[in-house]
C-alpha cells in the first residue's frame, strides 16, 4: 500500500482541535509536571511542533523560558491566545522542525504527543539533527511516542471519537515494510463528511536510541508514560537523551 505525504493543513485544523482539545486539556497539567521532572533544571526550553500550546504555556507557568515552533498558523494563534489568558510569555515561531533557526540556544527540547515521525526516514533523522544543533552542550531532548510493542499486542484497526454529536473515525493499518501506522480518517460534522490519510512512523526503543546516538546524543533512556521504566505494558514511550 502506498502511503500519503504529510499534509499539515489537512490533518491539523479546526476538526483536530474540536475532537482532541478537551480530552487533551484534562491531562496537560500532569504531563507538564512530568516533563519538568524528567528534564530536571532547565531554563530555556523549545517545544518542537508545539501545536496549540497546551504544553508550552504550562511549562512557561512553571517558570521556564519557553519557545514553541509549529508550522500551522491556526495552532499558533490558539497558543498565543491561551498564553495571554494564562498570563504567561512564550515566544511562538512559525517554522518547519526540519530547519530550526537556532544553534546552541536551549537547555532542553521537547517533542510531545507523537509530534515526531510524520516524514520519510531521511527527514525524520534531520529533525533529530536539528534538535541536537539547537541544544547547548549537556542539554536534553525528550520525545514522547507510541510504544509499538504495546500497539502490536493491543492493535485496534478502528477507533471512534465523539464530540458534541460529531464523529471522527480512524481506520488503521500497520505497514511492516516501513514501520508506519497508516490511518484513513473520516470526520463527520453535521452534514459535512471529510476523508484524509496520513501516517506516523513507529520506533522501537533500540531503533530510536541508535538514531539518537548516531546524531551525537548520549545517555539515551526509555520510560513509560508515567516516567518509570518502559515495559511492554506501557502505552506510550518517553525517550530522554543528553547532548
C-alpha positions in Angstrom: 0.0 0.0 0.0 1.3 3.4 -0.9 1.4 5.9 1.9 0.4 9.6 1.6 2.6 12.6 2.1 2.4 14.5 5.3 -0.2 17.3 4.7 -0.2 19.5 7.8 -3.1 21.7 6.6 -5.3 18.7 6.0 -4.6 17.0 9.3 -4.1 19.8 11.8 -7.1 22.1 11.5 -10.3 23.1 13.4 -11.6 19.5 13.2 -8.5 18.2 15.1 -9.0 20.8 17.8 -12.7 20.0 18.0 -12.1 16.3 18.8 -8.8 16.4 20.6 -8.9 19.7 22.5 -11.0 19.0 25.6 -9.6 15.5 26.2 -6.0 16.7 26.0 -6.6 19.6 28.3 -7.6 17.3 31.1 -4.2 15.6 31.1 -2.0 18.6 30.3 -1.2 19.8 33.8 0.1 16.3 34.8 2.1 15.9 31.6 3.8 19.2 32.0 4.7 18.4 35.6 6.2 15.1 34.3 8.2 16.8 31.6 9.6 19.2 34.2 10.6 16.3 36.4 12.3 14.4 33.7 14.1 17.4 32.3 15.4 18.5 35.7 16.7 22.1 35.9 16.1 23.7 32.5 15.9 27.5 31.9 15.4 27.7 28.1 13.1 25.1 26.6 11.9 24.6 23.0 8.6 22.8 22.3 9.1 21.2 18.9 5.9 21.1 16.9 4.1 22.8 19.8 0.6 22.7 18.3 -1.8 24.9 20.2 0.5 25.5 23.1 -1.1 23.2 25.7 2.4 22.1 26.9 4.5 25.2 26.1 2.2 27.5 28.0 2.2 25.3 31.1 6.0 24.9 31.0 6.2 28.7 31.0 3.8 28.8 34.0 6.3 26.5 35.8 9.0 29.2 35.4 10.8 28.1 32.2 11.7 30.5 29.4 9.7 28.7 26.6 9.8 28.8 22.9 7.3 27.0 20.6 7.7 26.2 16.9 5.0 24.9 14.7 4.1 25.1 11.0 0.3 25.6 11.5 -0.8 29.2 11.8 -4.1 28.3 13.3 -2.5 26.4 16.2 0.0 29.2 16.8 -2.9 31.7 17.0 -4.6 29.5 19.6 -1.4 29.1 21.5 -0.8 32.9 21.7 -4.4 33.4 22.8 -4.1 30.8 25.5 -0.8 32.3 26.7 -2.4 35.7 27.1 -5.3 34.2 29.1 -2.9 32.4 31.4 -0.7 35.5 31.8 2.5 33.7 30.6 5.0 34.7 27.9 6.0 32.2 25.2 7.9 33.0 22.0 5.9 31.3 19.3 7.6 30.9 15.9 6.1 29.6 12.7 8.5 27.2 11.1 9.5 23.7 9.9 11.0 21.4 12.6 13.3 20.1 9.8 15.1 23.5 9.7 15.4 25.2 13.0 16.7 28.8 13.3 18.7 28.2 16.4 22.2 26.9 17.3 23.2 26.2 20.9 20.2 28.1 22.2 18.3 25.7 24.6 18.8 23.6 27.7 16.0 21.3 26.6 13.9 20.4 23.6 10.6 18.6 24.0 8.6 16.8 21.3 5.3 15.7 22.9 2.2 13.8 21.9 3.6 11.9 18.9 4.8 15.1 17.2 7.7 13.2 15.7 7.6 10.6 12.9 5.5 12.2 10.1 8.2 12.3 7.5 10.3 9.9 5.5 13.2 8.5 7.4 15.7 10.9 5.9 13.7 13.9 7.2 12.9 12.2 10.5 16.7 11.9 11.1 17.0 15.5 10.0 14.7 16.6 12.8 17.0 14.9 15.4 20.0 16.6 13.8 18.2 20.0 14.1 17.3 19.3 17.7 20.9 18.4 18.5 22.1 21.6 16.9 19.6 23.7 18.8 20.7 22.4 22.2 23.6 23.6 24.4 26.2 21.1 25.5 24.6 19.0 28.2 21.1 19.8 27.0 18.4 17.2 26.9 15.9 16.0 24.3 12.6 14.5 25.4 10.4 12.7 22.8 7.0 11.2 23.6 5.9 8.5 21.2 3.6 5.5 20.8 5.1 2.3 22.2 5.0 -0.2 19.2 5.3 -3.2 21.4 2.1 -2.2 23.2 0.3 -1.3 20.0 1.2 -4.7 18.4 -0.2 -6.5 21.4 -3.3 -4.4 21.6 -3.9 -3.3 18.0 -7.3 -1.8 17.2 -8.0 -1.5 13.5 -10.7 1.1 14.1 -11.2 3.9 16.6 -14.1 6.3 17.0 -14.1 9.6 18.9 -17.3 11.6 19.5 -17.6 15.3 20.4 -20.9 17.2 20.6 -22.5 14.6 18.4 -19.8 14.7 15.7 -17.7 11.7 14.8 -14.0 11.1 14.0 -13.4 7.6 12.7 -9.9 6.2 12.2 -9.2 3.1 10.2 -5.6 1.8 10.8 -3.1 -0.4 9.0 0.3 -1.4 10.2 2.9 -1.4 7.4 5.8 -3.8 8.4 7.9 -2.6 5.4 8.1 1.0 6.6 7.2 0.6 10.4 4.3 3.1 9.8 0.9 3.2 11.3 -1.2 4.3 8.3 -4.5 6.0 9.1 -7.6 6.7 7.0 -9.5 9.4 9.0 -13.2 10.1 8.3 -14.6 13.3 10.0 -18.4 13.7 10.2 -19.6 17.1 11.5 -23.2 17.9 10.8 -23.8 17.3 7.1 -20.1 17.5 6.2 -18.0 14.4 5.7 -14.3 14.7 5.1 -11.7 12.0 4.5 -7.9 12.1 4.7 -4.9 9.8 5.0 -1.7 10.2 7.0 0.9 8.0 8.7 3.1 8.0 11.8 6.5 6.3 11.9 6.7 3.9 14.8 10.1 3.2 16.6 11.2 0.5 18.9 13.3 1.9 21.7 16.5 0.3 20.4 16.0 1.8 17.0 15.3 5.4 18.1 18.1 5.1 20.7 20.6 4.1 17.9 19.4 7.0 15.7 20.0 9.4 18.6 23.4 8.0 19.4 24.3 8.3 15.7 23.4 12.1 15.8 25.7 12.5 18.8 23.4 12.2 21.8 24.5 10.2 24.9 22.8 8.5 27.9 19.6 7.7 26.0 17.0 6.2 28.3 13.4 4.8 27.7 10.5 5.4 30.0 6.8 4.7 30.2 4.1 7.4 30.2 4.5 7.7 34.0 8.2 8.4 33.7 9.1 5.0 35.2 10.8 2.1 33.3 9.5 1.3 29.8 7.7 -2.0 29.6 5.6 -3.9 27.1 2.5 -2.7 29.0 3.4 1.0 28.6 1.0 2.5 26.0 3.4 5.4 25.5 7.2 5.6 25.2 9.3 8.5 26.5 12.8 8.8 25.2 15.3 11.0 27.0 18.7 11.9 25.5 21.5 14.1 26.6 23.7 16.1 24.2 
